Amino acid sequence: MREASLFWIRDTTNSVTLPFEAKEAEVVMTNINILDPEYLQWVQALSKRYRQSQVRAAVRVNEEMLRFYWELGRDIVALHIEERWGTKAMQRLSADLRRLMPDVTGLSQRNIYYCKQFFLLHSSMLNFLPQLGAKLEDVPQTELALERPEAILPQLGAKLGEGIFGIPWGHIKLLIDKCFDNPEKAYFYVQQTQENGWSRAMLHNAIAANLYERQGKALTNFSRTLPAASRDLARELTKDPYDFAFTGITQPYNERMLKEALLQNITHFLTELGTGFAYLGREYRLEIGDTENSIDLLFYNLKLSCYVVIEVKIGKFEFSDVGQLGGYVVACNHLLRKEGRDNPTIGLLICKEKDRIQAQYALESSSQPIGISEYELERFYPEKVDGTIPTIEELEKKLLEETEEIQ
């Protein structure tokens, strides 16, 4: 007999999420949130499929333009135009191109400079990828791109072409401004933009919040407790520290206040956790033997196909925290996990402060997959703060450059 589908309904009286079978759903259909993992995976896939179709459509329109910009930057570097024809060569090039192609936008001096930086950043990312460099006969990538572009472009299509040639020009310029000196960081944001369909504003926010520096940085024992196929992805889904500034908490607080603030801002909370997290309940009740226990926060991760138990502590990490969290992980595996559908449950402890050595010892003592991170209530800012508020002169210059772009 086919197993009945499970739905989930919020019991506001007891503040608990309870399952019930689909045949009972007709009575209270208007109050139902469907949180069955299979349904959530399907909805997530539909959303991702639609976003990807939008991105692909935009890419088809802009890809040839991006390749022209890349080739223009390649020629500027190859010809050493500023060394050969003086410091105003870029200005003259812009004027000549706009005279020959008056109906073409994007030929301002500033944009042409970005084309040069685009090529250099692209070449730097190629050097960052050793597996691709090995395929290109150990020739320095910048040199090969200059002398044999026909040899490098097909492989770019396979490795980087769908990335840096597959995101909008505004995103590329932002990466040049923020990540030019760190090709690994730039490549990380290219991948994230492609995977998540980020707008330019979302990319800017991720960079400003130091996502690259925080992603995958939690202390974990995943290498020992998870299968090889999922351990790397599980680690990359963690952060350290987590940014909880969106809660707006600026005064003394307790754990209940913090958890309520997180759930009142659930959209921000899910964004900070990362892609693929679905919220299942707070103080989720599990009957373990004759004892009723409450999990702080329960999620399901659609990428890993597993339950994720999150415990939030406002104090300093203690050894006992791992023991408690490990017990909840085991309980979820016994009571919630479906064999053949769900992977092993993961535990994540987010505390205000931790001693790394003590936390590492605690992780070594546990046989359950657990990660330990800290959280911050203050907004993350980029390292360089001076000059972030533009002067009148800077605003006038920006308006002039934008006027040049549309001429």
Contacts in CASP RR format, 6 or more apart in sequence:
PFRMAT RR
TARGET T0000
AUTHOR 0000-0000-0000
METHOD contacts of the structure
MODEL  1
MREASLFWIRDTTNSVTLPFEAKEAEVVMTNINILDPEYLQWVQALSKRY
RQSQVRAAVRVNEEMLRFYWELGRDIVALHIEERWGTKAMQRLSADLRRL
MPDVTGLSQRNIYYCKQFFLLHSSMLNFLPQLGAKLEDVPQTELALERPE
AILPQLGAKLGEGIFGIPWGHIKLLIDKCFDNPEKAYFYVQQTQENGWSR
AMLHNAIAANLYERQGKALTNFSRTLPAASRDLARELTKDPYDFAFTGIT
QPYNERMLKEALLQNITHFLTELGTGFAYLGREYRLEIGDTENSIDLLFY
NLKLSCYVVIEVKIGKFEFSDVGQLGGYVVACNHLLRKEGRDNPTIGLLI
CKEKDRIQAQYALESSSQPIGISEYELERFYPEKVDGTIPTIEELEKKLL
EETEEIQ
4 21 0 8 1.000
4 22 0 8 1.000
4 23 0 8 1.000
5 21 0 8 1.000
5 22 0 8 1.000
5 36 0 8 1.000
5 39 0 8 1.000
6 19 0 8 1.000
6 20 0 8 1.000
6 21 0 8 1.000
6 22 0 8 1.000
6 36 0 8 1.000
7 19 0 8 1.000
7 20 0 8 1.000
7 21 0 8 1.000
7 22 0 8 1.000
7 25 0 8 1.000
7 32 0 8 1.000
7 34 0 8 1.000
7 35 0 8 1.000
7 36 0 8 1.000
8 17 0 8 1.000
8 18 0 8 1.000
8 19 0 8 1.000
8 32 0 8 1.000
8 33 0 8 1.000
8 34 0 8 1.000
8 35 0 8 1.000
8 36 0 8 1.000
8 280 0 8 1.000
9 17 0 8 1.000
9 18 0 8 1.000
9 20 0 8 1.000
9 28 0 8 1.000
9 31 0 8 1.000
9 32 0 8 1.000
9 33 0 8 1.000
10 16 0 8 1.000
10 17 0 8 1.000
10 31 0 8 1.000
10 33 0 8 1.000
11 17 0 8 1.000
11 18 0 8 1.000
15 282 0 8 1.000
15 283 0 8 1.000
16 283 0 8 1.000
16 284 0 8 1.000
16 285 0 8 1.000
17 35 0 8 1.000
17 280 0 8 1.000
17 281 0 8 1.000
17 284 0 8 1.000
25 32 0 8 1.000
34 40 0 8 1.000
35 278 0 8 1.000
35 280 0 8 1.000
35 300 0 8 1.000
37 278 0 8 1.000
37 300 0 8 1.000
37 302 0 8 1.000
37 305 0 8 1.000
37 341 0 8 1.000
37 342 0 8 1.000
38 341 0 8 1.000
40 278 0 8 1.000
40 300 0 8 1.000
40 302 0 8 1.000
41 302 0 8 1.000
41 305 0 8 1.000
44 276 0 8 1.000
44 278 0 8 1.000
44 302 0 8 1.000
51 197 0 8 1.000
52 197 0 8 1.000
55 166 0 8 1.000
55 194 0 8 1.000
55 197 0 8 1.000
58 168 0 8 1.000
59 165 0 8 1.000
59 166 0 8 1.000
59 167 0 8 1.000
62 166 0 8 1.000
62 168 0 8 1.000
62 169 0 8 1.000
63 165 0 8 1.000
63 166 0 8 1.000
65 169 0 8 1.000
66 165 0 8 1.000
66 166 0 8 1.000
66 169 0 8 1.000
66 172 0 8 1.000
67 153 0 8 1.000
67 165 0 8 1.000
69 114 0 8 1.000
69 115 0 8 1.000
69 118 0 8 1.000
69 169 0 8 1.000
70 115 0 8 1.000
70 118 0 8 1.000
70 119 0 8 1.000
70 122 0 8 1.000
70 165 0 8 1.000
71 149 0 8 1.000
72 112 0 8 1.000
72 115 0 8 1.000
72 116 0 8 1.000
73 112 0 8 1.000
73 115 0 8 1.000
73 116 0 8 1.000
73 118 0 8 1.000
73 119 0 8 1.000
74 119 0 8 1.000
74 145 0 8 1.000
74 146 0 8 1.000
74 149 0 8 1.000
76 90 0 8 1.000
76 93 0 8 1.000
76 112 0 8 1.000
76 115 0 8 1.000
76 116 0 8 1.000
76 119 0 8 1.000
77 116 0 8 1.000
77 119 0 8 1.000
77 120 0 8 1.000
77 142 0 8 1.000
77 146 0 8 1.000
78 146 0 8 1.000
81 89 0 8 1.000
81 90 0 8 1.000
81 93 0 8 1.000
82 89 0 8 1.000
82 90 0 8 1.000
85 92 0 8 1.000
90 109 0 8 1.000
90 112 0 8 1.000
90 113 0 8 1.000
91 109 0 8 1.000
93 109 0 8 1.000
93 112 0 8 1.000
94 107 0 8 1.000
94 108 0 8 1.000
94 109 0 8 1.000
94 112 0 8 1.000
97 104 0 8 1.000
97 107 0 8 1.000
97 112 0 8 1.000
98 104 0 8 1.000
98 107 0 8 1.000
98 407 0 8 1.000
101 107 0 8 1.000
105 405 0 8 1.000
105 406 0 8 1.000
105 407 0 8 1.000
106 405 0 8 1.000
108 401 0 8 1.000
108 404 0 8 1.000
108 405 0 8 1.000
108 407 0 8 1.000
109 404 0 8 1.000
110 401 0 8 1.000
110 404 0 8 1.000
110 405 0 8 1.000
111 405 0 8 1.000
114 172 0 8 1.000
114 173 0 8 1.000
114 176 0 8 1.000
117 176 0 8 1.000
117 180 0 8 1.000
118 172 0 8 1.000
118 176 0 8 1.000
119 145 0 8 1.000
120 142 0 8 1.000
120 180 0 8 1.000
121 164 0 8 1.000
121 172 0 8 1.000
121 175 0 8 1.000
121 176 0 8 1.000
121 179 0 8 1.000
121 180 0 8 1.000
121 183 0 8 1.000
121 186 0 8 1.000
122 145 0 8 1.000
122 156 0 8 1.000
122 160 0 8 1.000
122 164 0 8 1.000
123 141 0 8 1.000
123 142 0 8 1.000
123 145 0 8 1.000
124 183 0 8 1.000
124 186 0 8 1.000
125 160 0 8 1.000
125 164 0 8 1.000
125 183 0 8 1.000
125 186 0 8 1.000
125 187 0 8 1.000
125 190 0 8 1.000
126 132 0 8 1.000
126 133 0 8 1.000
126 136 0 8 1.000
126 141 0 8 1.000
126 145 0 8 1.000
126 152 0 8 1.000
126 156 0 8 1.000
126 160 0 8 1.000
127 133 0 8 1.000
127 140 0 8 1.000
127 141 0 8 1.000
127 142 0 8 1.000
127 183 0 8 1.000
128 183 0 8 1.000
128 184 0 8 1.000
128 187 0 8 1.000
129 159 0 8 1.000
129 160 0 8 1.000
129 187 0 8 1.000
132 155 0 8 1.000
132 159 0 8 1.000
132 160 0 8 1.000
133 141 0 8 1.000
135 155 0 8 1.000
136 144 0 8 1.000
136 151 0 8 1.000
136 152 0 8 1.000
136 155 0 8 1.000
137 144 0 8 1.000
141 152 0 8 1.000
144 151 0 8 1.000
144 152 0 8 1.000
145 152 0 8 1.000
156 165 0 8 1.000
157 165 0 8 1.000
160 187 0 8 1.000
160 190 0 8 1.000
162 194 0 8 1.000
163 190 0 8 1.000
163 191 0 8 1.000
163 194 0 8 1.000
164 172 0 8 1.000
164 190 0 8 1.000
166 194 0 8 1.000
167 190 0 8 1.000
167 193 0 8 1.000
167 194 0 8 1.000
168 200 0 8 1.000
170 200 0 8 1.000
171 193 0 8 1.000
171 198 0 8 1.000
171 200 0 8 1.000
171 203 0 8 1.000
174 200 0 8 1.000
174 203 0 8 1.000
174 204 0 8 1.000
174 207 0 8 1.000
175 186 0 8 1.000
175 189 0 8 1.000
175 190 0 8 1.000
175 203 0 8 1.000
178 207 0 8 1.000
179 185 0 8 1.000
179 186 0 8 1.000
179 189 0 8 1.000
179 207 0 8 1.000
180 186 0 8 1.000
185 212 0 8 1.000
188 212 0 8 1.000
188 215 0 8 1.000
189 203 0 8 1.000
189 206 0 8 1.000
189 207 0 8 1.000
189 211 0 8 1.000
189 212 0 8 1.000
192 198 0 8 1.000
192 203 0 8 1.000
192 206 0 8 1.000
192 211 0 8 1.000
193 203 0 8 1.000
195 275 0 8 1.000
196 202 0 8 1.000
196 275 0 8 1.000
198 206 0 8 1.000
207 382 0 8 1.000
208 380 0 8 1.000
208 381 0 8 1.000
208 382 0 8 1.000
209 243 0 8 1.000
209 380 0 8 1.000
210 380 0 8 1.000
210 382 0 8 1.000
211 239 0 8 1.000
214 239 0 8 1.000
214 240 0 8 1.000
214 241 0 8 1.000
214 242 0 8 1.000
214 243 0 8 1.000
215 236 0 8 1.000
215 238 0 8 1.000
215 239 0 8 1.000
216 235 0 8 1.000
216 236 0 8 1.000
216 237 0 8 1.000
216 238 0 8 1.000
216 239 0 8 1.000
216 240 0 8 1.000
217 238 0 8 1.000
217 239 0 8 1.000
217 240 0 8 1.000
217 373 0 8 1.000
218 235 0 8 1.000
218 238 0 8 1.000
218 239 0 8 1.000
218 240 0 8 1.000
218 348 0 8 1.000
218 371 0 8 1.000
218 372 0 8 1.000
218 373 0 8 1.000
219 240 0 8 1.000
219 354 0 8 1.000
219 356 0 8 1.000
219 359 0 8 1.000
219 360 0 8 1.000
219 363 0 8 1.000
219 371 0 8 1.000
219 372 0 8 1.000
219 373 0 8 1.000
220 234 0 8 1.000
220 235 0 8 1.000
220 238 0 8 1.000
220 363 0 8 1.000
220 369 0 8 1.000
220 370 0 8 1.000
220 371 0 8 1.000
220 372 0 8 1.000
221 363 0 8 1.000
221 364 0 8 1.000
221 366 0 8 1.000
221 369 0 8 1.000
221 370 0 8 1.000
221 371 0 8 1.000
222 231 0 8 1.000
222 234 0 8 1.000
222 235 0 8 1.000
222 346 0 8 1.000
222 369 0 8 1.000
222 371 0 8 1.000
223 231 0 8 1.000
223 235 0 8 1.000
225 344 0 8 1.000
225 366 0 8 1.000
225 367 0 8 1.000
225 368 0 8 1.000
225 369 0 8 1.000
225 370 0 8 1.000
226 234 0 8 1.000
226 344 0 8 1.000
226 346 0 8 1.000
226 369 0 8 1.000
227 343 0 8 1.000
230 304 0 8 1.000
230 343 0 8 1.000
233 303 0 8 1.000
233 304 0 8 1.000
234 304 0 8 1.000
234 346 0 8 1.000
234 369 0 8 1.000
237 273 0 8 1.000
237 274 0 8 1.000
237 301 0 8 1.000
237 303 0 8 1.000
237 304 0 8 1.000
238 348 0 8 1.000
238 371 0 8 1.000
238 373 0 8 1.000
239 272 0 8 1.000
239 373 0 8 1.000
240 373 0 8 1.000
240 374 0 8 1.000
241 373 0 8 1.000
241 374 0 8 1.000
241 375 0 8 1.000
241 376 0 8 1.000
242 272 0 8 1.000
242 273 0 8 1.000
242 350 0 8 1.000
242 373 0 8 1.000
242 374 0 8 1.000
242 375 0 8 1.000
242 376 0 8 1.000
243 272 0 8 1.000
243 375 0 8 1.000
243 376 0 8 1.000
243 379 0 8 1.000
243 380 0 8 1.000
244 258 0 8 1.000
244 261 0 8 1.000
244 262 0 8 1.000
244 272 0 8 1.000
244 375 0 8 1.000
244 376 0 8 1.000
244 377 0 8 1.000
245 376 0 8 1.000
245 377 0 8 1.000
245 378 0 8 1.000
245 379 0 8 1.000
245 380 0 8 1.000
246 265 0 8 1.000
246 268 0 8 1.000
246 269 0 8 1.000
246 272 0 8 1.000
247 258 0 8 1.000
247 261 0 8 1.000
247 262 0 8 1.000
247 264 0 8 1.000
247 265 0 8 1.000
247 377 0 8 1.000
248 261 0 8 1.000
248 377 0 8 1.000
249 257 0 8 1.000
249 258 0 8 1.000
249 261 0 8 1.000
249 377 0 8 1.000
250 377 0 8 1.000
253 261 0 8 1.000
253 314 0 8 1.000
254 314 0 8 1.000
255 312 0 8 1.000
255 313 0 8 1.000
255 314 0 8 1.000
258 312 0 8 1.000
258 314 0 8 1.000
259 282 0 8 1.000
259 296 0 8 1.000
259 297 0 8 1.000
259 312 0 8 1.000
262 269 0 8 1.000
262 297 0 8 1.000
262 312 0 8 1.000
263 269 0 8 1.000
263 282 0 8 1.000
266 279 0 8 1.000
270 277 0 8 1.000
270 279 0 8 1.000
273 299 0 8 1.000
275 303 0 8 1.000
276 301 0 8 1.000
276 302 0 8 1.000
276 303 0 8 1.000
277 299 0 8 1.000
277 300 0 8 1.000
277 301 0 8 1.000
277 302 0 8 1.000
277 308 0 8 1.000
278 299 0 8 1.000
278 300 0 8 1.000
278 301 0 8 1.000
278 302 0 8 1.000
279 297 0 8 1.000
279 298 0 8 1.000
279 299 0 8 1.000
280 298 0 8 1.000
280 299 0 8 1.000
280 300 0 8 1.000
280 307 0 8 1.000
281 297 0 8 1.000
281 298 0 8 1.000
282 296 0 8 1.000
282 297 0 8 1.000
282 298 0 8 1.000
283 294 0 8 1.000
283 295 0 8 1.000
283 296 0 8 1.000
284 294 0 8 1.000
284 295 0 8 1.000
284 297 0 8 1.000
284 298 0 8 1.000
285 292 0 8 1.000
285 293 0 8 1.000
285 294 0 8 1.000
285 295 0 8 1.000
286 292 0 8 1.000
286 293 0 8 1.000
286 294 0 8 1.000
286 295 0 8 1.000
286 328 0 8 1.000
286 331 0 8 1.000
286 332 0 8 1.000
286 335 0 8 1.000
287 293 0 8 1.000
287 335 0 8 1.000
288 331 0 8 1.000
288 335 0 8 1.000
293 328 0 8 1.000
293 331 0 8 1.000
295 309 0 8 1.000
295 311 0 8 1.000
295 328 0 8 1.000
295 332 0 8 1.000
296 309 0 8 1.000
296 310 0 8 1.000
296 311 0 8 1.000
296 312 0 8 1.000
297 309 0 8 1.000
297 310 0 8 1.000
297 311 0 8 1.000
297 312 0 8 1.000
298 307 0 8 1.000
298 308 0 8 1.000
298 309 0 8 1.000
298 310 0 8 1.000
298 332 0 8 1.000
299 307 0 8 1.000
299 308 0 8 1.000
299 310 0 8 1.000
300 306 0 8 1.000
300 307 0 8 1.000
300 308 0 8 1.000
301 307 0 8 1.000
301 308 0 8 1.000
301 346 0 8 1.000
304 343 0 8 1.000
304 346 0 8 1.000
305 341 0 8 1.000
305 342 0 8 1.000
305 343 0 8 1.000
306 337 0 8 1.000
306 342 0 8 1.000
306 343 0 8 1.000
306 344 0 8 1.000
306 345 0 8 1.000
306 346 0 8 1.000
307 332 0 8 1.000
307 336 0 8 1.000
307 337 0 8 1.000
307 342 0 8 1.000
307 345 0 8 1.000
307 346 0 8 1.000
308 345 0 8 1.000
308 346 0 8 1.000
308 347 0 8 1.000
308 348 0 8 1.000
309 325 0 8 1.000
309 328 0 8 1.000
309 329 0 8 1.000
309 332 0 8 1.000
309 345 0 8 1.000
309 346 0 8 1.000
309 347 0 8 1.000
309 348 0 8 1.000
310 347 0 8 1.000
310 348 0 8 1.000
310 349 0 8 1.000
310 350 0 8 1.000
311 321 0 8 1.000
311 324 0 8 1.000
311 325 0 8 1.000
311 328 0 8 1.000
311 347 0 8 1.000
311 348 0 8 1.000
311 349 0 8 1.000
311 350 0 8 1.000
312 350 0 8 1.000
312 351 0 8 1.000
312 375 0 8 1.000
313 321 0 8 1.000
313 349 0 8 1.000
313 350 0 8 1.000
313 351 0 8 1.000
313 352 0 8 1.000
314 351 0 8 1.000
314 352 0 8 1.000
315 351 0 8 1.000
315 352 0 8 1.000
315 353 0 8 1.000
316 351 0 8 1.000
316 352 0 8 1.000
316 353 0 8 1.000
316 354 0 8 1.000
316 355 0 8 1.000
317 349 0 8 1.000
317 351 0 8 1.000
317 353 0 8 1.000
317 354 0 8 1.000
317 355 0 8 1.000
317 358 0 8 1.000
317 359 0 8 1.000
317 362 0 8 1.000
317 372 0 8 1.000
319 358 0 8 1.000
319 361 0 8 1.000
319 362 0 8 1.000
319 365 0 8 1.000
321 349 0 8 1.000
321 351 0 8 1.000
321 362 0 8 1.000
322 349 0 8 1.000
322 362 0 8 1.000
322 363 0 8 1.000
322 365 0 8 1.000
322 366 0 8 1.000
322 370 0 8 1.000
322 372 0 8 1.000
323 362 0 8 1.000
323 366 0 8 1.000
325 347 0 8 1.000
325 349 0 8 1.000
325 368 0 8 1.000
325 370 0 8 1.000
326 347 0 8 1.000
326 366 0 8 1.000
326 368 0 8 1.000
326 370 0 8 1.000
327 368 0 8 1.000
328 347 0 8 1.000
329 345 0 8 1.000
329 346 0 8 1.000
329 347 0 8 1.000
329 368 0 8 1.000
329 369 0 8 1.000
329 370 0 8 1.000
330 368 0 8 1.000
332 345 0 8 1.000
333 344 0 8 1.000
333 345 0 8 1.000
336 342 0 8 1.000
336 345 0 8 1.000
337 344 0 8 1.000
337 345 0 8 1.000
344 369 0 8 1.000
345 368 0 8 1.000
345 369 0 8 1.000
346 369 0 8 1.000
346 370 0 8 1.000
346 371 0 8 1.000
347 368 0 8 1.000
347 369 0 8 1.000
347 370 0 8 1.000
347 371 0 8 1.000
348 370 0 8 1.000
348 371 0 8 1.000
348 372 0 8 1.000
348 373 0 8 1.000
349 370 0 8 1.000
349 371 0 8 1.000
349 372 0 8 1.000
349 373 0 8 1.000
350 373 0 8 1.000
350 374 0 8 1.000
350 375 0 8 1.000
351 372 0 8 1.000
351 373 0 8 1.000
351 374 0 8 1.000
351 375 0 8 1.000
352 374 0 8 1.000
352 375 0 8 1.000
353 374 0 8 1.000
354 372 0 8 1.000
354 374 0 8 1.000
359 372 0 8 1.000
362 372 0 8 1.000
363 370 0 8 1.000
363 371 0 8 1.000
363 372 0 8 1.000
382 388 0 8 1.000
390 398 0 8 1.000
END
